[in-house]
Amino acid sequence: MTSQEFRSQLQRIEELVRAVESAADPNVRASAVELVTALMSLHGAGIERMMEIAFVTTSSGAETIDRFGADDLVSSLLLLYNLHPVAFDERVGQALDKVRPYLKSHGGDVELLGTEEGVIRLRLVGSFHGCGSSPATLGQMIEEAVYDAAPDLVAIEVEGVVAEPSPSALVQIGRTRSTSAAP
């Protein structure tokens, strides 16, 4: 499955979840949510067990698990089941490290102020001299990098930047995501 096919599947799942949530009959809604929750629980337990087997069966088990986390498709699946091998904070840090060279080339940087319960707080620092991009554009670039690395985040707050939030393709049953930008 290609990345594009995977994104299309996630969008379709999101549409179906919305359709279930808006069903007129509360019994149908409850049954559909219960069905999906049961399937997710069964699949999650199976995937977790597969990772345990991969880890202990070979001498390169840890490397195999790391490769799972680096693969876009498998990584998204692991995130869906809360099984990603790379911690949330580390994925956020990796995303910021990817955008830093561009920011530094324009006299700026981004600071991670903190993470708490899936909400990350960032601040753009520096003068960004000679940069044709607006702070909002730079903030959007940072947000996209972070969402790509950590689509399981709940919100991003960027000090001094007002930008439209990036949509997440990750759908978790019984959980909603909001984004905000600090003034």
C-alpha positions, 0 to 999 in steps of 0.5 A: 500500500502506498502512502497515498492509498494509506491516507485515502483509507484513513480519510475514508475511515474518518468519514465512516466514523463521522457517519456512525457518530451521526446515526439517528439510532443510539443503539446502532451508534453504541453497537458500531462503536462497541464493534470497532472498539472490540476489533481495535482491542483484538488487533492491538493485542495481536500487534503488540504480541507480534512486536514482542515476538520480533523483539525476543526471537532474534538478536536484531529484534530491537533493530526490527522494532526500530525499523517498524517505527521508521516505516510510514505505514507501520508507524501509523498503525503502531500509533493507532494502537499506542505501540509506537517504539519511539516516545512522543517527546522524542518524535517531536524533537526529531521533527524540530531537528529536521526544520532547524537548519532552514530556520537557522539559515534565516537567523531563527530557531524554534524552542520546545517549551514543553509537552503535556498530555499530547499538547506541545508548546513551541516558540519561534526565536530569532530575527529571521533576517533576510527571510521572505517567509512570514512567521505564520508560514514558518509556524505552519512549516513547523506544525506540518513537520511535527504532525508528520512525526507525531500525528497522535498529538492533541494540540500545538501551541506556537507563541507569536504565530497564528496559523491554521491547524493542519489536519491529522489523518489519525482517527482514534475512537472516542477521542477528539483532537483540537489545535490552537495557536497562542496569540 
